[in-house]
Amino acid sequence: MKPLVVLLGVFTLTSLIAWFSTGNWHLAFGGNLAMCLMLFLTAIGHFKFTQGMALMLPPFMPYRTGLVLITGVLEIVLGLALLFPAVRPYAGYTLIVFFMLILPSNIYAAIKHLNMEKATYDGPGLSYLWFRIPLQAFFIGWIFYFSIYLQSKAAAV
């Protein structure tokens, strides 16, 4: 829920500031800045809750802790890349693939009732997926619209 609040809050604030200062919404900038900051927030979780996030990966996966840390760095790098129009579409496509690849980890964690922050198995369980799966689709749609679609429209002008 926190990532969604950050995403929508930053986007709203950025858009309003842009509108009142320039008379233009600057949607592509606002959408990408919001996703960048949301990814920074989620990346912090990779370093703060490393043990719990490692439990989101099945035991047969090697280097689970390393994967959690690497994906945290990846979120920071890709978030920053969204701020640069020249590489924004590449970052966008990469993030879409990334979000699709991490969804099974969220499903696995829900099946196991994982509480990521405590690294225990007393989490919300499968009911969490009613929120998480649509949220993941929303993030993918957001990235496509603000990082790829609007960027291609700007390039065509």
Secondary structure, 3 states (H helix, E strand, C coil): CHHHHHHHHHHHHHHHHHHHHHCCCCHHHHHHHHHHHHHHHHHHHHHHCHHHHHCCCCCCCCCHHHHHHHHHHHHHHHHHHCCCCCCHHHHHHHHHHHHHHHHHHHHHHHHCCCECCCCECCCCHHHHHHHHHHHHHHHHHHHHHHHHHHHHHHHHC
